[in-house]
Amino acid sequence: MRALFISVSIAASAAFAQGSGEPGGGPRAAQFAALDRNADGYVTRIEALSEQEIHKRFTQFDADKDRQLSLAEYLSAREDIDKRAQIDAALTARVKAALIAERGIPWTAISVETYEGGVQLSGFVPAPDMVSRAGRITAGVSGVRTVHNNLAVKQR
């Protein structure tokens, strides 16, 4: 097992030394190159259409305000998007934990999705009071900005 770990570590170090570590190479640089359709070293707003998150906040990510993203700006944007996704995942986990902790809430029937602090609840619960309770519990979780309660009552 230790020999496998050592050989994997050596292979990873060799790959990094050959340029697969970010700015010059790696998966993010390859994504940038794929977006840069005219291969001029920059991504325009139109070229960014295929990446919804980059396109959505393009002007925010364009630090030098030249209406195009350099590789460094793109890498910074991807880092920001990844960080936001991690924050949303942690918030989803906290909301699920709060629903699990609440007695009488059928948490297995409730789907929780989070995007930039907005939490959407969906699924079916057996009673109308559970819809409002689940919404109140979710709203009380730290970090939740808005709650879209799409729970529906399904009579048994």
C-alpha positions in Angstrom: 0.0 0.0 0.0 2.8 2.4 0.9 4.6 1.6 -2.3 1.5 2.4 -4.3 1.2 5.7 -2.5 4.9 6.6 -3.2 4.6 5.7 -6.9 1.4 7.8 -7.2 3.1 10.7 -5.5 6.1 10.4 -7.8 3.9 10.3 -10.9 1.9 13.3 -9.7 5.1 15.3 -9.1 6.4 14.4 -12.5 3.2 15.4 -14.2 3.2 18.7 -12.3 6.8 19.4 -13.3 5.9 18.7 -17.0 3.5 21.6 -16.9 0.2 20.2 -15.9 0.0 22.5 -12.9 -2.1 25.5 -13.6 -1.3 28.6 -15.3 0.3 27.0 -18.3 -1.4 23.6 -18.4 -4.0 21.5 -16.7 -7.7 21.1 -17.0 -8.6 24.8 -16.4 -6.2 26.0 -19.0 -7.6 23.4 -21.4 -11.2 24.7 -20.7 -9.9 28.2 -21.3 -8.4 27.1 -24.7 -11.7 25.4 -25.6 -13.6 28.7 -24.9 -11.1 30.8 -26.8 -12.4 29.9 -30.2 -10.3 32.4 -32.2 -7.2 31.4 -30.3 -6.2 35.0 -29.5 -5.4 34.3 -25.8 -8.6 35.9 -24.5 -12.2 34.9 -24.0 -14.9 37.4 -25.0 -18.4 37.5 -23.6 -19.7 35.8 -26.7 -17.1 33.0 -26.4 -18.1 32.6 -22.8 -21.8 31.8 -23.7 -21.2 28.0 -23.3 -20.2 28.5 -19.6 -23.3 29.9 -17.9 -21.6 31.0 -14.7 -18.7 32.7 -16.4 -21.1 34.5 -18.8 -23.5 35.5 -16.0 -20.9 37.4 -14.1 -18.5 38.2 -17.0 -18.1 41.9 -16.1 -17.3 41.0 -12.5 -14.6 38.7 -13.6 -13.1 41.1 -16.2 -10.8 42.8 -13.7 -9.1 45.1 -16.2 -12.4 46.0 -17.9 -11.1 45.3 -21.4 -14.2 43.3 -22.3 -12.3 40.0 -22.4 -10.9 37.5 -20.0 -7.3 36.6 -19.9 -6.2 33.2 -18.7 -5.5 34.7 -15.2 -8.9 36.3 -15.0 -10.5 33.0 -16.2 -8.6 31.0 -13.6 -9.7 33.5 -10.9 -13.3 33.2 -12.1 -13.2 29.4 -12.0 -11.8 29.6 -8.5 -14.6 32.0 -7.4 -17.2 29.7 -8.9 -15.7 26.6 -7.2 -15.7 28.4 -3.9 -19.3 29.4 -4.3 -20.2 25.8 -5.1 -18.5 24.6 -2.0 -20.3 27.2 0.1 -23.7 26.2 -1.4 -22.9 22.5 -0.8 -22.1 23.2 2.9 -25.3 25.2 3.2 -27.3 22.3 1.7 -25.8 20.0 4.2 -26.7 22.3 7.1 -30.3 22.6 5.9 -30.6 18.8 5.5 -29.1 18.4 9.0 -31.7 20.8 10.4 -34.5 19.0 8.7 -33.2 15.6 10.0 -33.0 17.0 13.5 -36.6 18.2 13.5 -39.0 15.5 14.8 -41.9 14.8 12.5 -40.5 16.1 9.3 -40.2 13.4 6.6 -36.7 14.6 5.5 -36.2 11.6 3.1 -39.1 13.0 1.0 -37.6 16.5 0.8 -35.1 17.5 -1.8 -32.8 20.5 -1.0 -31.0 22.5 -3.7 -28.9 25.6 -3.0 -27.7 28.3 -5.3 -25.9 31.4 -4.0 -27.6 31.2 -0.7 -31.1 30.6 -2.1 -32.5 27.3 -1.0 -35.2 25.4 -2.9 -37.2 22.7 -1.1 -39.2 20.3 -3.2 -40.9 17.0 -2.7 -44.1 15.7 -1.1 -45.1 15.7 2.6 -48.3 14.2 4.1 -49.6 17.3 5.9 -49.9 21.1 5.1 -48.3 22.1 8.4 -45.1 20.2 7.4 -44.7 22.5 4.4 -44.6 25.6 6.5 -42.5 24.0 9.3 -39.9 22.8 6.8 -39.8 26.4 5.3 -39.4 28.0 8.7 -36.7 25.5 9.7 -34.8 26.2 6.5 -35.1 29.9 6.9 -33.6 29.7 10.3 -30.4 28.1 9.1 -27.4 30.4 9.1 -26.4 31.5 5.6 -29.8 31.0 4.0 -30.8 34.1 2.1 -34.1 33.0 0.5 -36.3 30.0 0.7 -38.3 28.7 -2.3 -40.7 26.3 -0.7 -42.0 24.1 -3.5 -43.1 21.3 -1.2 -46.5 19.8 -2.0 -49.0 17.9 0.2 -49.7 14.4 -1.0 -52.5 12.7 0.9 -52.0 9.0 1.5 
